[in-house]
Amino acid sequence: MKFVKLLLHSLPGSALFALFIALLLFYINPEAPLRAASLWQTWLPLAASYGLAATLAWPLLLVMIRFFARRKMKLRWASFALFHRFYLANAVLAAAVWWANFASTPVLLAPADRRLLLAGCGLLTLGCALGGVLSLQHVISRAVAVRWGQGIVVAALLAALVALRLGTGGEAVPAHTPEMEVRDTGRRVVLVAVDGLSLDWILPLAADGKAPSFRFLMRQGAWGRMESFVPTAPPVIWTTVATGVLPYRHGILDYVRFEISGGGASLALAPRYLLFRRLERLGLASARPVDSGDRRVPAFWSILGHFGLDVQVLDWWATFPPEPVEGAIRPQPPGGWEAPGGVSADPLAEAPELVREVEERLARMADWGGTPDPGAEVLEATVRRALALDMRALAEARRVDAEAPPTVLALYLPGLDLVQHRFLGYAMEAPHRDGTGRADVLFGDVVARYYRFLDEELGSFLAGDAGAPRMLLVVSGFGVERLPPWSLRRLWAGQEAWEGYHDHAPAGAYFALGAGIRGERDELAAIQPSDILPTFLYYLGLPVGRDMHGRPRVGWFDDAFIGAQPLAYVPSYRRMRPRPLGSQEIPAS
């Protein structure tokens, strides 16, 4: 009976906790309109999940604490002090969640929206502080005024949070791109996007002569580290590369978008540290993969099409369904190759001629039959899939580059990241262990061999251009670190499932080689993912959008190139006037 009384006292505070979380959803999704109906429809599923969990958790925690007390707890059916303590515990927990989400959204929210979220965090913290003061006052004096004061604090806090969120407005969009005359320079760009590439691996391999292509890139071109940001989800990183703007502006903030069941809010960004994706399993929310329609700004393939220049884009994130462009886009399946129910679960289904080559390369990666460990089959399947994805994109890129080279050829290679997720721990432990037939020894060189595979493939692009001047850009939005032994992922996914991760945004790398790029230099300053598009727009002789967060890296180029290629700007590409497909005429002023 005591536990039932505790549940009844915990229920109102837990309902308020769910309401605070519902308001957080609207704060981190400023495009979602906050109305009474939408707030109610969002709160109901959260109350049925987080509210119910808090209703049970706090009484259980209190019972565990009181188990060691000398005096038994006496409960009434309605104890104002107990109501207030449960409310205060829920408010403190909600404030912690708000602050944690504020800390994790530096590039996911516009500066004005982050200031609004900061103000909301401050209000919630102030409400907790006032609740604590009134709780102490209640111990000293049980006057009715003190109880009313606690209720007024809660009501004022909720009213202030709602009123503050109602005052938000959307980001102003600059005027459309004016039609202007540009000169076709005849230059081309090959953009190779590699997940998980890191100078920490490339530098020692190049020094040992095991990565000659990367060594050539470093001697003859510009190179350095690419700083990343949280989250390092590939759709977010590579859309930033493709648009030149930060995530809060281009709108791709995660792998998926959520819809709260029952007509609640539509969320581009889910809150962190709440296991929010578990709501989908409970039927309280639905998720769909992000797609090209979720992007709010044009990517480079649309910008080049505006000027009548052709592109070929292979397997880039968030390109499904493909947009009409001058050229062609071969998109990933919805949600990426790893999504269940994708268009093609087998990346070689449309390229059976590569199966034999993939198997030959796979046999060179490791002695897969050298251990009886049943987990080796999973590891072998991971490398096979990584090779299939990368070799499929590379084969198509070489074909396009040889037959009809476009102005920009862009391809995405996810294989190295997949391999490091599974094998990075083996690579770091193998030098310190010995013995035969052990998985950490047999698989310790897989990561290094995959780097060497990529190095060999890049060699074909280095040797294959004797025609028009072009720039080869090899970029990686993040590196990969070893998963700590205490990580919960090891408990959730199993010891063999995860060995590498990039949650803390380790730096990636960039290499640029081409006509006009100065070589024979040491490592240059780090760049941002948003710098890639402005830089190759400048290289192609096209104007850079002033509203792009990235800046063109003019310092990569020699003085002769800079003198012949002035830097031009337009206000924005976000309101480009549509042009008929198939027109190769460059717009004139």
N, C-alpha and C positions, 0 to 999 in steps of 0.2 A: 504494500500500500504506500510505503514511503517513496518508492521509486516512481509510482504513478503521480504522486504529488510533485516530485521533482520534474517529471516530464511536463506537467501542466505549467509549472513556473518557467521552464525553459522555452516553451513554445513561443510566447510573444517575442522574446529577444532573438530567437532563431529566425522568425518571420522577418524581423527587421534586418537581420544579416542578409537574407536573400534579397531584400529590397535594396540594400547598399550595393550588392553585387549587380543587381539589375541596372542600377544607376551607373555603375562602372562601365557596363557594356555600352551605354549610350555616350559616355565620356570618351571612350577609346574608339568609338565609331561615330564621329561627328556628322557623317552623312545620313545617319539614321534619324528620322524625325522623332522627337520626344513628345508624345501625346499621352493623355490619360489612358486611352485604350491600349496603345502599344506598350506602355509601362506595365499595365495590368497583365496583358497577355505574355509579356516577358517574365514578369515576376512569378506567375503561377508555376511554370516548369521548374524554375529555380527553387521555389519554396518546396516543391515536391522532391527535390534532390538535395541541394545544399542545406535548405532549411530543415528538412527531416534529419539529415545527418548530424547537423549541429544540435537539434533537439535531443537526439540520443547521446551524442558524445559528451556534452557538458555534464549531464547527470551522472554518467558512468565515471567520468573523471572525478567528480565530487565524491562519489561513493568510494572510489579507490583511495582518495586522500583521507576521507573520514574513517576508513578502515583502521587507521593507526591512531585515531583520536581516543582519548581516555573517556570522554563523555559522549553519550549517544546524542545524535542530532534529533531535536524536536521540531516537527514541521506542522504548520497549519495549512489549511487548504488555500489560503490566500495570504502570503507573506510579502509585503511590499519590498522588504530588504532583499529577499531572495530573487524577486522579479528583477530588481535593479542590478544585482550582481551578475545574473545571467545576461542581461542586456549589455552591461559594461564589457563582459568577456567577449560577446559577439561584436561589439563596436570596435574593440581593440583589434580583434582578428581581421575585421573588414578593413580597418585602417592600414594594417600591415599588408594586406593584399593590394590595396590601392597604391601604396608607396612602392611595392615591388613591381607593379605594372608600370608605374611612372618611370622607374629606373630602367626598364627594359624596352622603352619606346622612343629612344632618341631620334631615330630616323623614320619611325612609323607614323608619327603625328606631326602635323605642321606646328611651327613655333607657337602660333596663337593657341592652338588646341592643347599643346603641352603646358602652356601657362594656365589654361583653364583647368586641366587635370591637376596641376600643382595646387591651384587654389582649392579644388575639391579635396585633395589630400589634406591641405591645411585645415579646412573646415571640419573634416572628420576627426582629425587629431585634436582640434580645439574642443569638439563635442565630447571626445573621450576624456580630455583633461577636466572639463567642467563636470562631467558625470562622476569622475573620481573625487573631485572636491565636494560635490553634493553628497556622495556616498559617505565621506568622512563626517560631513556635517550631520548626516542622518544618525551616525553612531552617537554623536554628542547630544543632538536634539531630535526628537521624533515629532516635531511640529508638522502640522498639515501643510504649511507653506513650503517646507523642504520637499515634501512629496510632489506638490504641484510644480515646484521648480524643476524637478527632474523630468516631469512630463513636458514642460515647456521647452527644455533644452532639446529633447528628442524631436518635438514638432518643429522647432525653429531650425534645427540641423537639416531635417528632410526638406523643409521649404527652401532653405538657402541653396541646397544642392540642386534642387529642381530649377529654381529661378536662375542660378548661374548657368546651367546647361541650356536653358531656353534662350539665352542671349548669344548663342554661337551663330556664326555666319560662314558661308562657304568662301573658299579662296577665290579672289578675283582672277579672271583669265585675261591675259593681254589681248590686244587686238589681233586680228588675223594676220597671217604672213603676207606682206605685200608681194605682188608679182614683180620680179626683178630679173634682169638679164645676168646670166652667169656664163662663164666660158668653160667649155668642156675641155678639161686638161688631159684627157686620155689616160689618167692614172687609174689604178685599181687597188682594191684592198682585199686581202684574204685574212679573215678573222677566225682564229681557232680558239674556241672556248673550252678549257679543260678544268673539270672539277678536281680540287684537291692538290694541284701542282704547288710545290714549295721549293724555295731556294735551299732550304735545309737539306734536301735530298740532291738537288741538281748540282750544287757547287762541289761536293765531294766526288760525285760521279764524273763531272766534267774534269776535275783535277786529275783523276785516275785514268782519263782517256776513255771512259765508258759511255760518255754522252757527247760524241763529237758534234752533233747538230746543235745542241744547246751551247756548246763551247764556241761554235762558229757565230751563233746569234749574239753571244756576249762580246766577242771580239769585234764584230763588224756593225753592231747596232746598239740600240738603247735598251737597257734592262734594269730591273730593280724589283722591289716588293710592291704588292698591291694591298693596301690596308682594307680590311673587311669591316663589317658591322653586324650586329645582332638584330634580327635572326639571320643565320647563314643558310636559309632555305634557298635552294637553287632557283625556284621561280622568282624570288625576290631579288637575288643578286643579279641574275642575267637579264631581268627586265630593266634593272637600273643601268646595266651596261648598254642595253639596246636603246634606251630613251635619254640617257644623260641626266636624269633627274632622280631624286631620292624617292624611296618607296611611298611616302605619304602623298606625293604628287602623282606618281604613275598608278597607284591604286592596287598593285599586287602585293599583298602583305603576308601571305602564307601559302601553303599548298592548296587550301580549300577555303570556301566561304560557308558560313553556317546560317541556317534558318531555324529560329526558335519555333518549336511546334505550337500550334494553336494561334497562328497569326502574329507571333512576336517579332522581335527585331531581326533584320537581315544584317549579318555581321561579316565585314571584310577582315576583321581582326578579333580573334578570340582572346579572352584574358589568360594570362599565364599563371602557373602555380596553383591551378584549381582542378586539374585533370578534366578540363572542359570537354575534351573529345569523348569522355566516357558517357556524356549525355546522349550521344548518338546511339550507343548500345542500349540505353534505357528507353529509347524512343521519344526522348524529350527534345531532340534537335536533329536536324538533317544536315548533311554536308555534301557539297559538290565540288569537284576540282575547279580551280581558277582557269579561266580561258581568255582568249583574246578580247572578248567583249568586256572583261573586267578592267582592262587597261584604259586609263583615262587620258593618256597622251599618245601621240604617234611615235612609233619606233622607227629605227633608221630605214627599214624597208619602205615605209610610207613616205618618209622625208625624201628619199632618193626618187621614189616614184613621182613625187610632186615636180621634180626637175627632169622627168623623163629618163632617168637612169635605171638600169635593170639590176636586179639582185637575185641571188639564189641562197635560200636559208634552209639549213638541214637540221632537223631535230631540235630546234630551239624551244625553250620552255614557254608555255602560255601562248602558243601560236595556233591552237585549235579552237574553233574552226579557222582555216587559213583566210587571211584577208586578201582582197584583190590587189595585186602589186604588178609592177613592171618586172616580170621575171616569174619566179615560182617560190613557193614555200612548201616544204615537206614537213608537216608538223609532227610533234610527238602525239601519241594517243592522249585522250583526256586524262589529266592527272599524272602524266608521265608513264614511262615504260613499266614502272613497278606497281601501277594502280591496278586493282582487280577489275576485270571486265574491260580492259583496254581494247583498242581497235585490233592490235596484233600482239598477243602474248609472246610470240616468238619473233625477235627482231630480224631473223634471217628468213622469215616466211616468204618475203618478196625478193630475196637474194640467195637462193639455194646454191649458187656457184661458189659462195664463200664458205660453205660448211667445211669443206676439206681443209681450206687454209686456216680456219679457226682452230680445228682439231690439231693441225700440225703445230701451230703456235702454242696451243695449250700444253702440248707434250713437252715443250721446251721450258715451260714455267716451273715445273716441279716434278718429282717422281711421285705421282699420285697413288701408285700402288705400293709404295714403300712402307706404309703403316697400316695396321689392322684397325685403326681408329675409325669407327663408323662416321664420325664427324667429317672425315676427309671427303666424303662424297658431297657434302654440302659446300665445302670449301672449293672443290673442283667445279661444281656447278656455278659458283659465284664468279670464278675467273672466266669460265666459258661464256657466261652471259655478258661480262664486261668486255671481253674481246669481240663478241658478236656485235654489240652496240657500237663500239668504236670502229671496228673494221668496216661495218656497213656504211657509216657516215664517211669514213675516209675514202672508201672505194668510189662512192658517188661524187665526192668532192673532186677527186682526181679526174673522173670522167668529165664532169662539167668544166673543170679548169682546162682540160685538153681540147674539148670540142667547141665550146662557145663560152669563153671566159666572161663572166658578168662584171659590172663595175664593183660590186661587193659580193664576195662569196663567204658565207658565215656558216660554221658548223660547230656542233656541241658534242663534246666527248665526256661521258660520265664514268667511263670504266675505271680510271685511276681511283676515284673516290670510292667506288664500290669495293675495289680490291683492298684499299687501306682500311675501310671499316672492318674487314674480316682479318687482315693479315698484319696490321701494324704492330701488334703485340709480339707476334713471332719474329718480326724483323728486328725488334729492339732487344729481344731476349736471346736470339740465336748466338750472337758473339760471346755470350757469357755461359753458354751451356755446351756440353758435348755428349756424345752418345749416338748410337745408330738406331734408326727406326722411330725416333721421337718426332712428333709433329712440329715442335718448335725448331728443330734442326732442319727437317725436310722442307719446311715452308718459310724459313727465315729469309730467303732471297727472293721471294715472289714479288714484293714491292719494288725492289731494285730492278728486277727483270722487267717489270711492267714499265718502269721509267725508261729503260733501254728500248723496249718496244716502241714507245711513243717517240723516242729520239730517232729511231730508224724511220718511222713514218713521216716525221717532220722533214727528214732529209729529202723526200720526194718533192716537197714544196720548195725547198731551197735550190734544187737543181732544175726545176721545171719551168723557169720563166725567162725566155730569151726575147720576148716581145716588148709590149708596152710596160712602162715603169709601174711598179706596184709596191705596196707595203704589206709585209707579212706581220701580223699581230698575233702573238700567242699569249693568252691572258688566263688567269685563274683568280676567281673572286675570293677564294679562301684556301688555306692549307688544312691539314688534318693533324690532330694531336692524339696521343695515346689515351685511351679511356682509363681514368684512375681505378685502382682495384676496388675502391669502396663505392663505385658508382652503382646506383640502383638499377641501371640498365642491365648490369650483369645478372641481377636477380630476376628481372622481368624476362629477359630474352635468352638467358643461358650463357655460360662462360664462353662458348664458341661463337656466339652470335655477334658480339660487338668487341672490337679491339681498338678502333679509332673513332674519333668524333671531332666536330668542329663547332660546338655550341658556344665557345668563347671567342670565336672569330679570329683564329690565327691567320696571319698574313698569307696572301697568295703571292703570285709572281706575274711579271709581264716581260715580254721581249718584243722589240720592234726592229724590223730590218727592211730597208728599201732605199730607193733613190732619194737622195736629199737628207737621209738620216746619218748623223755623225756616228762613227764607230771609234774603236780604240779608247774606250772610256771605262772607268770603274763603275760600280753600282751607283745608279742615280737615285734621286730622292723618291720616296714612296709616293704612289698616286692613289686615287680613289676609283672605284668602279665607274662612277659617273664621268670620269675624265676620258674614257675611251671614245665615246661617240663624238664629242667636240673635237678631239684630236684628229680622227680620220675624216670628219667633215672638212676641217681646215686643210688636210692633205689633199682632198679631192677638189679643193677650190670652192667649196660651198660655204655659205654663211652659217655661223653658229647662233643658236637661239640664246638671247640674253637671259631667259628664264631658266636655262639649264643650270643645274647645280655644279656640274663639272666644268673644267676649263681646259682649253686646248693646250697641250704640252708642246709649246713652240720650241722649248729648249732642246727637244730631241733632234731638231733639224739644223743643218749647217747654214752659214751666213748667206750663201748664194740662194738657197731655197727660200729662206725667209725674205730676202730682198725681192725675189720674183713673185712671191705669193703673199699678198697683203691679207691681213686678218679682217674679215667682214662679219657683221652681226645683223640679225633681224630681231624684232621684239619677241616673237614666239612662233613655234610651229603648231601650237595647240588648236588653232583655228584655220588650218589650211583650206583653201578653196579646192573643191574636188576637180580633178582633171579626168577627161575621158580615157579609158584604158586603151592601150595600144598607141597612144600619141607619143612620139619621140621628140616632139618640138619643145624646146626649152622656153619657158615663159619669158616674155619680153616686157619691159616696163612701158 
